[in-house]
Amino acid sequence: MTAAEFNPIEGRVQFNIGVLYFHMGRYDDAIGHLETAIRLGRGPALCRFFIGHAHKGAGRFKQAVTAFEEARSLDSLECDDGVFPDWCDKEIAECRRRMR
């Protein structure tokens, strides 16, 4: 039995599966699990950040920019480290360069 089968409505499980799929290069699977994690209440800023990376990895730079912008706008309540907006801005700039 997998963690997702044991507790499919746990946002943290869906988030972790999404991140694993991202690192495996299975970008569309990653996005699906990360979107599910958001619907289940997992922190949307970090999920959107990984969704942006998944789109970027798949070469979908316009969608990546949108996800990174959403992550940045949601950051204030979730990622209180002060560097998250800078990470988002860096990724947005890189994606825009690659769209040219």
C-alpha positions as CSV (number, residue, x, y, z in Angstrom):
1,M,0.0,0.0,0.0
2,T,1.3,3.4,-0.9
3,A,1.0,6.6,1.2
4,A,-1.4,8.0,-1.3
5,E,-3.6,4.9,-1.1
6,F,-3.4,4.9,2.7
7,N,-4.4,8.6,2.9
8,P,-5.3,10.0,-0.5
9,I,-6.8,13.1,1.0
10,E,-3.7,14.2,2.9
11,G,-2.3,17.3,1.2
12,R,1.2,16.7,2.5
13,V,1.3,13.3,0.9
14,Q,0.2,14.7,-2.5
15,F,2.8,17.5,-2.2
16,N,5.6,15.0,-1.5
17,I,4.5,12.8,-4.4
18,G,4.4,15.8,-6.7
19,V,7.9,16.9,-5.6
20,L,9.2,13.3,-6.2
21,Y,7.7,13.2,-9.7
22,F,9.2,16.6,-10.4
23,H,12.7,15.3,-9.5
24,M,12.1,12.3,-11.7
25,G,11.3,14.5,-14.7
26,R,7.6,13.4,-14.7
27,Y,6.4,17.0,-14.9
28,D,2.8,16.5,-15.8
29,D,2.4,13.9,-13.0
30,A,4.0,16.4,-10.6
31,I,1.7,19.1,-11.6
32,G,-1.4,16.9,-11.0
33,H,-0.3,15.9,-7.5
34,L,0.7,19.5,-6.6
35,E,-2.7,20.8,-7.8
36,T,-4.4,18.2,-5.7
37,A,-2.2,19.2,-2.7
38,I,-3.4,22.8,-3.1
39,R,-7.1,21.7,-3.2
40,L,-6.5,19.7,0.0
41,G,-5.1,22.7,1.8
42,R,-1.3,22.3,1.4
43,G,0.6,25.6,1.2
44,P,-0.2,27.0,-2.2
45,A,2.9,29.2,-2.5
46,L,5.3,26.3,-2.4
47,C,3.1,24.1,-4.5
48,R,2.9,26.9,-7.2
49,F,6.7,27.3,-7.0
50,F,7.1,23.6,-7.8
51,I,4.4,23.8,-10.5
52,G,6.4,26.6,-12.0
53,H,9.5,24.4,-12.0
54,A,7.6,21.5,-13.6
55,H,6.4,23.8,-16.4
56,K,9.9,25.1,-16.8
57,G,11.3,21.6,-17.0
58,A,8.8,20.7,-19.7
59,G,9.7,23.8,-21.7
60,R,6.3,25.6,-21.0
61,F,7.9,28.9,-20.0
62,K,4.7,31.0,-20.2
63,Q,2.9,28.7,-17.8
64,A,6.0,28.6,-15.6
65,V,6.0,32.4,-15.3
66,T,2.3,32.4,-14.3
67,A,2.9,29.8,-11.6
68,F,6.0,31.6,-10.2
69,E,4.0,34.9,-10.2
70,E,1.2,33.2,-8.3
71,A,3.7,31.7,-5.9
72,R,5.2,35.1,-5.3
73,S,1.8,36.7,-4.6
74,L,0.9,34.0,-2.1
75,D,4.2,34.0,-0.3
76,S,3.4,36.4,2.6
77,L,1.7,33.8,4.8
78,E,3.7,30.7,3.9
79,C,7.4,31.3,3.3
80,D,8.5,33.7,5.9
81,D,12.2,33.6,5.1
82,G,12.5,36.8,3.0
83,V,14.3,35.1,0.1
84,F,11.3,33.3,-1.5
85,P,10.2,36.4,-3.5
86,D,13.8,36.7,-4.8
87,W,13.8,33.0,-5.9
88,C,10.5,33.6,-7.7
89,D,11.7,36.7,-9.4
90,K,14.9,34.9,-10.5
91,E,12.8,32.1,-12.0
92,I,10.4,34.5,-13.7
93,A,13.3,36.4,-15.3
94,E,15.0,33.2,-16.5
95,C,11.7,31.9,-18.0
96,R,11.1,35.2,-19.8
97,R,14.6,35.1,-21.2
98,R,14.0,31.6,-22.5
99,M,10.7,32.6,-24.1
100,R,12.5,35.0,-26.5
